[in-house]
Each structure stands twice: as structure tokens, then as C-alpha cells.
Amino acid sequence: MKEPILVTGAAGFIGMHVARRLLADGHDVVGVDNLNAYYDPRLKQARIAQLETFSNFKFAKMDIGDRQPMAELFAAHRFPAVVHLAAQAGVRHSLIDPYAYADANLTGFLNVLEGCRHAGCRHLVYASSSSVYGANSRVPFRTSDNVDHPLSLYGATKKANELMAHAYAHLFALPATGLRFFTVYGPWGRPDMAMWLFTEAILQGRPIVGRLRQIRPGRIRLPIPRRAGHLGKSTMSETASRSR
Ligand SMILES: NC(=O)c1ccc[n+]([C@@H]2O[C@H](COP(=O)([O-])OP(=O)(O)OC[C@H]3O[C@@H](n4cnc5c(N)ncnc54)[C@H](O)[C@@H]3O)[C@@H](O)[C@H]2O)c1
């Protein structure tokens, strides 16, 4: 492989699409993922099977929180560019398993930064999240808005990523671009997100029922399905923002 691009979270929803596009454009790609069970790993394996149809793709099953293997990966390939998408996603789940967020989103992110620093990466692109806007109420959100009030540990780790990347850009001249994704959906999407849950309910002929509450005049008022009922009283816009 010559000058491969690293895509972390390659078995994930966005990672698979990014890797597939890079491969189709003729780039060599190394994909990393730990195929964890946050949602059905068979979906993740099926995404990797898509990527393995390309001869210029190599997959490494690896946990980005593991310092030594990550250092070895970066030393072996000296990636010119890194697209970092691996993370423990999901807002609600951060109330249940906070350490998964610290391990993947903080330690894992630091391992990516260190790898980029020592292997001379020329550009790091990484996933942040609209969750950094937290308690902000002025819409539409702006990248210039203050984001000091995250409302979840997930949002806090994503904000931390932005700060960590800023420090490394300053200290080690590492060009870094953070992308604050909002609700990303489409083919091969995530089973924990509202679009999937709604579609599943419709296909199975189950009613989409839930409790209605208006957060603000003018906002969409859609019920959430019973299966997502553990999210409590919610509107669709709240539910979607909670499941990133
Ligand atoms: N989908 C959205 O709407 C959305 C919104 C905001 C931010 N994001 C962010 O975008 C990125 C991609 O999201 P996605 O929707 O594709 O999620 P996803 O869960 O489908 O993909 C993330 C992938 O990372 C892998 N992963 C998690 N922890 C890991 C670890 N410790 N080591 C190695 N691999 C690990 C998972 O197995 C998974 O395949 C994430 O950083 C997420 O936080 C997504």
C-alpha cells in the first residue's frame, strides 16, 4: 500500500461510506474498528464486507484506546491523512456506560493525536457533534457560538476532542478539521437512531406512539415509538439530538 489513508470507525455507518468513497476514488485505505456490540456487530461486519470487495482496502480489528497497537499502526503506515470517526456514539448511552466514552472518545482520541504527531500526518479530520451545543437555545447554531455547556458526557467528550485537537494543532503544527455532525442518516444507518426506529416500526406495522410535548412554538411535534420510550417524554427533534 502506498500512502494509505486511515479511516477509524470504518465498520461504522459514516466510516463505511467515507472509506468506500475514498476507495472508489482510487486511494489506499486502512480501516480500523473494534466491532464492539453497542449495536449488532453483524451490521458492522456486513459493512466491512462491502469494503473488502476493494483490493486497496485493509482492515485492522483494533481498539483505538490501546496505546501500543495504535502507535505501531501509525509507525508502520505513516498515514498522510487520517479520518477519525471511531467513537462511542449515542447521547443516552453515556448515562449507562460512561467509561466507554472516556476510553474511546478521550483516550482513543489522544492515541490518534499522538499517532498523527509522531508519524507526521498532514491532515486529521475528525468527528465532533452537534451535542457540543448542549444548552444553547439560539438557533440556528453557529460555529462561533460558545459551547461551554454540554448536557451529556458524550457532548463533553466531543467538546474535549475539539480542545485537544486545537492544542495539538498549535503545539505540533498538526492541521486538524473537526466536523460537528448533526443527525446523519441514510443507507447502512445506525439502529439506535430515530430514523431506523421509526422505519422499523412502520415496516412491522407497529404504531409510532409516544408522549407529546411541545418544547418551543414552531418545533415539529412528532411522537416517538414505544421501543424508544425509555427516552422518556420527547419530541422527534429532541430524540434525534439525543441519539447521536
Ligand atoms: N450519525 C450521526 O448522526 C452522528 C452525529 C454526530 C456525531 N457523530 C459522530 O460521527 C462518528 C461516526 O458516527 P456513526 O454514526 O458512524 O457511528 P457508528 O457507531 O456507526 O460508528 C462508530 C464506529 O466506531 C467503532 N468504535 C467505537 N469505539 C471504538 C474503539 N474504542 N476502538 C475502535 N473502534 C471503535 C464502532 O464499532 C463503530 O463501528 C462518531 O464519532 C460519532 O460520535 C455521528
The ligand as an ORCA input file, in Angstrom:
! r2SCAN-3c Opt
* xyz 0 1
  N     -24.543      9.570     12.951
  C     -24.731     10.799     13.456
  O     -25.810     11.397     13.292
  C     -23.625     11.486     14.220
  C     -23.909     12.754     14.780
  C     -22.901     13.407     15.457
  C     -21.641     12.854     15.576
  N     -21.398     11.621     15.060
  C     -20.052     11.073     15.220
  O     -19.611     10.586     13.962
  C     -18.774      9.446     14.153
  C     -19.318      8.257     13.389
  O     -20.646      8.008     13.839
  P     -21.551      6.853     13.254
  O     -22.942      7.353     13.229
  O     -20.937      6.290     12.034
  O     -21.458      5.816     14.474
  P     -21.148      4.251     14.480
  O     -21.358      3.805     15.887
  O     -21.920      3.574     13.419
  O     -19.609      4.194     14.113
  C     -18.571      4.283     15.070
  C     -17.671      3.084     14.903
  O     -16.582      3.226     15.830
  C     -16.306      1.950     16.354
  N     -15.670      2.109     17.666
  C     -16.245      2.582     18.802
  N     -15.354      2.546     19.803
  C     -14.195      2.068     19.279
  C     -12.911      1.795     19.827
  N     -12.635      2.006     21.118
  N     -11.946      1.305     19.002
  C     -12.219      1.080     17.689
  N     -13.426      1.291     17.119
  C     -14.397      1.792     17.917
  C     -17.643      1.252     16.468
  O     -17.513     -0.175     16.476
  C     -18.369      1.761     15.234
  O     -18.243      0.855     14.149
  C     -18.708      9.216     15.659
  O     -17.556      9.872     16.150
  C     -19.948      9.906     16.183
  O     -19.793     10.305     17.525
  C     -22.365     10.929     14.383
*
